[in-house]
Structures are given as C-alpha cells and as structure tokens.
C-alpha cells in the first residue's frame, strides 16, 4: 500500500511468479477540491496528483503509477476498471493552462483555451489511463502509468470524478534477462526500488542475482583532472574517514582507456562499469564543463525548443544510450531515454584548485557542523497576478513543520537584496533556502554574481531555486558556481536549473514548483536526506509525466551542485515524539464486530524517524479497556515497513461510545498522545426485497424546498429511527432524491454506485440523480402517519424534473417506527428520454455512515419501473444466504449442459447476528426439461458466520436448447434460537452451456499475405512483411516513416463481426511526435471508412497530429511518439455486430524528419457465444451422420497427415470416442465397430 495525501494504493491481487498472468492494483482518490476564480473558472485539486500542464488544455489532476513487474514477466497490456463516476458539477468551466512561463521573466504570450477541446462534447482526457513505458531501476522493470481521476465534458460543462480505479496489468512470460547486468546483490538497491514503486511486495518474487557478492571499492567515485586531483584528495580522505570506500580517478585516464563515441559517452561507460563491478553508488563530477564532459539534451515546451539542455542525469541513469534514433540530438521522446538513476550524481563545478578546495571545505564544514532547524522561504513577484510566496507555501506543506522565515513579495511591498544579506545570510541563522523568482545565469535570489562577495556567513547553507539558468554550468561562471565554488561563504550545495524554470501564471501548479515540492517531500517525509538520493527519488516519482513538454524539460535540467552523499541534518535535539492519528478520524462510527484498522504517523519533533519507538492504541469500548500494539513492520495491516505509519487492528465488542488513545514513546523522548472519539453501534445489516405496490398518499404533508435546485432541508422524523445501528431523530431531505442522515447540505447532484467511502454517506438513495424543483408543479412533501409505536415517516418527491427539464417523476420513501424498515415506492419513473427513463441515470439503494456497507438495487440501469416497491429490512437474528454453487459430474467441465446429469453443490452462510437452527434449502424449477433430486437439502445449525455445503442432483434433458436460461427458485428455511420460523427466497438464473470466445478472424502474420493488401497513396516505401522484430515470432507487417508526405494503408481481408465482438492487435511505433502518426479505420459494404479511435478501450491514440507540414492525417488523433515496444490495442466492435467489414492501418507523415516506423502483428477479432460440449458421436465432418468418410478423417488425424483446414467443418473432438483426451487407434476401432453395427 502506498499512502500519500489524497491517494491510497492497494495491491489488490498478486501471484505472478506462481504463473499468474495478471497484476491488479487499486487506486483510491480523495474527493477533489474545486477552487473557483472570480470569473467563474474552476481549478480542480487532488492532493498527491500534479496537474496536467499542456497549453490550451484543461488543467486536471493526474496521478503517476509506478508498478514493479514480477520477475520473469513483461507487460503485455493493461486495462482499467473504473468505479462509476461522481458528478462534481454542472455547468463548470475548468481552467485551461495558459502556458508555462519561464522564471527568467521572458515575455511569452498566454494561450487561449483550445477550441478543439472546449468546443467539443468530450470527454477530456479521452483515456482514463495511459501507459508511459517501462523504465529500469537498478535492474528491476517498472511500468509507468498516468491515471486521470477527473474527467471533463466541455460542451456540457460536466465535471466527473472517479473515486476508485483498478489497474489490471496483463503479463506475459519474459525469459530474457535484459536487466541482469544492472541488478546487484545490495540491500540498498532493493530499498531504493521498494521506496519508489506502488507494489514493493513484488520484490519478494525476485531471486538474488547470480553474483552473490560485490566488490564495493568504488562506492564513492570522484572523477576530476590531474590539476584538481590534490584538492579532491581532501574530499576523498574526508569520505574515507566517514566509512566510505572512495575511488578517485582522472578524467584523462578514463578518456584514454574507455571506448565511446565522445567524451561524455566514455565517462558514462566508465561510471556504468563502476556501478556493475565495483558497487558505485555516489559519483562526484569534479570540475566545470571545460574539465568534465557534459551532455546536452532535447527539450520542447510550447514553441520554446532547446537542443542542448545540460544534464548530469545522463551520468546517473545508465540504461540505453539516450539516442535510439541515432541522430545528433540526445534525450528526444523517441530516444528511449532512461529516466531512472542507478547512481546519485553531484557536480563540484570548479575550474581551479582554489575553487575546488573552497567548496570541498564548505562541504566538510557542513558535515561536521550542527546547523539550525530552520528554513528560509523566498518568493518574488513573477507577474502582476502571480507571486512566488503562494507557491512556496505549497512547498512548505511538505517540510514537516520545520520553523520557517518568509521573505515574500506582495502587491506594493517587495523585499530587498540588503534585507536578505544582512538579516538572514550574514547572521548564520539560515540553513535551508527555498526560492522562486526570476533569474538568469548570473542572477538569482535577487543577487547578482557580484553581490555574492557581500556574504560573510561562516555556516554554509543549502539552496534550492526554481529560477531560470542559475545552474547553467556551461556558462563562464554561473550563479550556482559563484555561490558554491566562488566564495568561502554562501552555500555548500545548491539544486538549480541549467535552463528555464517554469511557473504557472496565476497559480501554484507550475512544473518547477511540482519538482520542488517532491524534493522537499523526499527530504522531510521520506527521510531521504542525502542530497543526491532526494534528487533522484523526487524526479522518479514524476517520470510518467516526463514523456515530453515541461515535465521532461525540468526533469533534465535540475542539477545538484555539491556532494550527492552529503545528508541534510540540523541542530535540533529531539525532545519529544510527534504523533498524528491517521485512522479512524474523530467522530468515527463503526459496527460491533467490524475489523477496524488503527493507524498513526510517528516521528520526532525534529522531523526525524524515531529510534526504538513504542506505539500503542488504548481502546475503551463495551468490552472495557484494551491496549493494542501498533507496528511499522510491513506485516498484517501495515503494508510498508519503516514508513513511519504504525498500524494495528481493533474488533469492537458491543455497542457503546468508544475512545481511542494513540500513544507513542521512545527512550529519552517525551511521549505524545492523541485521542479520537467515536461510537460503536449495534451490528445491523439489511435484506432488500421487492414487495407489492404500496403507494402512500402524500396529501396534507408539509412542503419543503419549493422552487429550489441542489438544496437540502433538515426536518424531524417524528420518532427515533435506527439506521445501520445508529439512532437518528432528524433527516436531511435533498432535492436530488436522497434522504441523508447528516445535518448539513453539500452538493450531491452527482450520483455514483454505493457503497463508497466518498461523501455523501449515511443515505437512502430513493432516486438519486440531478433533480430540479424549479419546474412548475414540482414539490417535496413530508408527513408522519399513524400512532405510536407504528408510525410512518413519509417523504414524497412529486412531479420532479431532471436538471435538463425533461419530463418529471414521482416517488417516495417511508420509514417504519417499530421495525425500522425502509420502503421505496415508485409511481412514475419516466422523464420521456431513454437516457434518463426508469433510473437510467439514477442510483437506488442505501449506504451506511462510513460508505463501507450498503445495498444497491441499481445504478444507472433502466430497471426502476412504475409500480415498483422495495423494502430494506434490518437484519436481526440469523440470515442465511447462498455464497457459492458449483457443478460436478457430467463431462467434468463444471458447466451444466443439455443431456448431462450433474451434482450441484450449494454453499450457504449465516451472515446474521444469531445462530440459524435446522437450516434447509430447496430448489425448484418450472422447466420440464430439468429434474432436481432431492428437492431439499439439510444444513443443520449454522453459527454466526459459519458456512455449510449441501448437494442436489440435476438432470438436464437433451431436448434442452444449448444456451437456454435455467430459471430456479431457491428457498432457504430455518428457525432462530427462540424457535421462530424464518424463510428467504431467491431466484437463480444461469445458462445451459459455456460462454466462450468465438474467433472470426485471426492472423499472426506468419503465413504470407493471408488476404491482406496495401495501398500507397503518397510516399516511397509500402507496407511489407519483415522478420527480426515482431510480437510473436517471427514476422510482422511494417512501414517506415519518411521525410516526405506519406499516406500508406494496410488493408485486412473482409471478415464477419460476431455479436459483442472485440478487435485486438499488437503494434510497435516509433514516429516523430505530433508530426507523423498512424490511425485505425473501418468500413462496411455500405458505409465509408470511419475512424475507430472512440471505440478503443485500451492502447488508444496518444497525440493529435499537426497539419502545419501537410501530414494527410493532420488535425486527427493518432498513435504518435514512441510506444517503447509492442503494445496491445483493444477495440470494441459491438456496433458492427453481424456485418462484414474491412479494417485498415493508415500511416501519415509530413514533409520532414522521417525516422522509425510502424509494426503491426497478431490481429484477432473475437466475440462471445454459448457452447455446449457434446458427447463424441463420430461425426467428424459435421454432416449429421457417422459414416466411412468420418472414419477416413479419423485415420488421417491419428497418423497426422491431414492437410490443415480440411475439411472446413472438421470437428476432431467428435472422434474421441474413448474420452481419453486424444485421438488414437482405439478411437478408430470403436468407430469402425459402430459403423459395422
């Protein structure tokens, strides 16, 4: 489990190393905050999810998933199972990204909302999840994903939220040991991987590397030149004295002895060798760009392009060569760039021995010092509507409450250079400086290089700046060099940008601020205090967003000027433990017998992990006082060890008030405790039943909420009413078809499935959708009928319209005083629009106060007919329900089929609150083709929670049609302990036969053209079959991208589409991003070519293509960029069921830059059908009789010389007369004897 603000990640299912082929993770998101601007625009925020920041597009939260792939498997595909969305608002105008602005103060015009998005129905984004490739961290493959929990429909102004997503990874065996050379037998490596991924337990499936031990003589590697060697020897001696194995090497020797295409490549090759063979973990690049080689990388943000962003990440992330397409540019999106760092790199950018000694001595002084526990936050005016202090406050939220000083510009008041120097820097009270403001190569923090000479501090500090260019170490003397190697004062280390930093005008979600926040989170919340490790880890958490654009730009440019192994520390003698309760929250309500997780986050008051902590929860409930120990060991309720979250389990015993006192102590520290209080209520579940119509006349009731929309009113129930064990005397009536047992109305027009943890909770959803009482004649009335103790509280929604003013509906809720039953009655449920009629846009059911229990009749299904009446009956006493049924016998496949006699094994469970005595179950059917014996089966007594199994013998007549629905009525009877008789009835329906895939078209591209054709409308090189690169061995279709206009189609044969069909195929593309791209199209005999992008459920289009350079597919969505290997695309063809169609893969290229191409393999179309396994009858050719022709076919099959596919209706399974599972000589003799009879 990965926990962070706003997001919870659960490993839902995993057994991949035991030959399973799926890995499932569940992601849960907190409800977004909607921040409204004065002009009506809305910003959408989810903690833990940065914003998507493409100019002109809506800014919506995006979550980056990082999934460790199991050992021996590769990612073959993925699917997303999303919970029904919650409507957040309508109409809503979501803020667009006006463009990102450099912190150099350069003028860039704001971008208007993109009409191609804002003027269309949507949704945006089109895909809820996207794969961002597979990266390798220290030899372990990590699949990256972006998840979009908020979806926008611009034309309707509708904003939807998906609270829960389940990511299903399809895995395929991967015998190749691609990463073996990079995987080392070091615990630190595994710890780095575990800290990054969402599923750290998957590491347990990795066997230790073949190399059981490792020479670590180069653990700390220093690379410098001969002139600076003596200076860096001082650093080497210092690190050796601290227990590190140090290796100092001259760059001249590396370049002379190491192969490579240029100096930077040679140095990287040398570092890789040190990592693989000598345990290198830390690398110091000892010299500026004239001494130590550097690598420039490609970056593009909007119209701003830089082909040589200086980056030291090239020397840290050691997989691949960063230039897969072999051109002159490194780090392009198509270059298969490694983004995960194997080593931590820092640069001491000295150009002379004096400069080197200057910073080295500051590093040594800092590591031997006791700096203050204090930070200085610096925020400058960025433009008329943007002040850096707002962004700094966001970053400070990740700094664990460290005491802070703030220097912030504000309208009409700006801080000065003199104040910064005299009040803060030169007083030696500054330790960690965090800055956002304009800058350039020689100016930052409102200081010019020349101002740095005024600094006299003797305690060097650390500085992180989002400014533009202060880390431009290829410049003569950049600001970062002036602050580190250029003075004995100022900073011992800095993290600064080598090129533009990027801020968001009017907001706090600029890309550079996101990286800054993640760096501080690594230091303060993840305890990654080493400067280089914090840089690596904070970037890697954002890798899924770094495919291109501003995230990729900042990913490359952020550079550490200092020693990567140096750890931030401070003078702060911890005096106390700091404890923050995590769950449950104050005011909790839980049921008697629930399994409740208790959790608390524990650290010291100095933002440090606690040594030898003892953490407990003292629980006072109906059972008395109990003290439970909470653990941070990764076992049981605690999923990740040593993350500071201590957890345990509590099972409440009996209704009562409850108090939980979380307590944490440690040797030598003052203990801390926090108390949360709540309530344990009677265990109360419900049964849902339909009943005879029971409409209650609403006349005479009091009217509420007349003429209102999206509103609520609290009214008295008139008697104590018990709901999920908690007693209420008032209820909130919502215009949107809800009763809510809460006292304050908040917006609830967006219905969802229930139960779910997100608000609203404690609800009766009578007809939950976006209803509107502003239509004339609409009303809500409530009244209390009857006399105690048999009163009814009745609420009726009368002639209420949907928000879009279609039609009107009438329904009601009735609550019984004595029995606490809930009745839902429906008089009219049709609006006059199929999209809304009969509950097609509504939720019906009940949900408890935590959103963890509930009963749902329907969610957005048109099943709420006029005259329907539902009863939700509280469960008190025994309740016996079926939990499973299985079939045995017959042909042994576990599926009842015509002509079979099978045993049905029925499992029952008592889910009630008391034992069930003398339990029996009877099974009946009105179908003459089905016989059941015995009609009833005994289960004896079932204790609470107990399960038992009984058997029925079922005979299915061979006259029963294959696929027929078997309608049975299950009746369960028992007595409670008082002897009262109880009975439940449940209809059961299943199919006679098995639903299986029916493949109507399949081509693995291994048998020639196979009816495919191709058309080259424009271009030079046509589609062809190639070997050497394919999804399944050994060939695939391929067409290259070209540096000229190209329009090239690969056309399938015509084929039939079965009902409910899906098309799947595998493809690998490497195409110039947004310039070249491919699409998939379909046509029928009567309809022209149409794009299939909207029907793709997985592996869909990735970009919109430009038309500027005349791509024939310009302005269309398409596959573009680099798929980073074969991916699977899935397409829903249900709309074409029963028709003959043809598909085509179409590549379009523009006038320039042709590289890579498009591979297509393993194309398949399949639907679903009901299949019944028949007894073998010798009719192999399917002509309805067994004859000599069948015997001949069987003989040919046994000896193996029958031509493939002959005859077309061949049914080999009909020849397995001895039921051995294979065709053999005995089958031939049996068939011959049958023919001789």
Secondary structure, DSSP 8 states (H G I E B T S, - for coil): -EEETTEEEEEEEE-GGGT--EEEEEEEE---EEEE-TTSEEEEEBTTBEE---TTSB--EEEEEEEE--TTEEEEEEEEEE---EEEESS-EE-B---EEETT----------HHHHTS---BSS-SEEEEEEEEETTEEEEEEEE--EEEETTTTEEEE--EEEEEEEEEE----TTGGG--S-HHHHHHHHHHSS-GGGGGGS---S------TTSEEEEE-GGGHHHHHHHHHHHHHTT--EEEEEHHHHHHHS--SSHHHHHHHHHHHHHHHH---EEEEES-TTTS--EEEEEEETTEEEEEEEESGGGT--SS-S-TT-SS-SS-GGG----S-SSEEEEE--SSHHHHHHHHHHHHHHHTS--BS-EEEEE-EEETTEEHHHHHHHHHTTSTT--EEEEE-BTTB---HHHIIIIIGGGT---EEEEES--BTTEETTEEGGGGGG---SS-EEEEE--SSTT-TTSSS-HHHHHHTS-SSSEEEEEEESS--EEETTSS--HHHHHHHHHHHHHHTS---BHHHHHHHHHHTTGGGTTSHHHHHHHHHEEEES-TT-B---B----BEEEEEEES-TTEEEETT-EEEEEEEEEETTS---TT-EEEEEEEETTEEEEEEEB-SSSTT--STTSSEEEEEEE--SSEEEEEEEEEEETTEEEEEEEEEEEEE---EEEEEE-S------TT-EEESTT-BS-EEEEEEEEEEEETTEEEEEEEEETTTEEESSSS-----S---SS-SSSS-SEEEEEES-EE--STT-EEEEEEES-TTS-EEEEEEEEEEETT----EEEEEEEETTT--EEEEEEE---S-TTTGGGTT-EEEEE-TTSS-EEEEEES-S---TT-EEEEEEE-S--EEEEEEEEEETTSSS---TT-EEEEEEEEEE-SSS-EEEEEEEEE---TTEEEESSEEEEEEE-TT-EEEEEEEEEE-TTS-TT-EEEEEEEEEEE-TT--EEEEEEEEEEESSEEEEEEEEEE-S-SS-TT-EEEEEESS---EEEES--SSSSEEEEEE--SS-EEEEEE---EE--TT-EEEEEEEEEE-TTTSEEEEEEEESSS--EE-GGGEEES---EE---TT--TTTTSEEB-EE--S-EEEEEE-GGGTT-EEEEEEEEEE-SS----EEEEEEEEEEEEEEE------S-TT-SSS--HHHHHHHHHHHHT---TT-STT--GGGG-TT-SSS--HHHHHHHHHHHH-
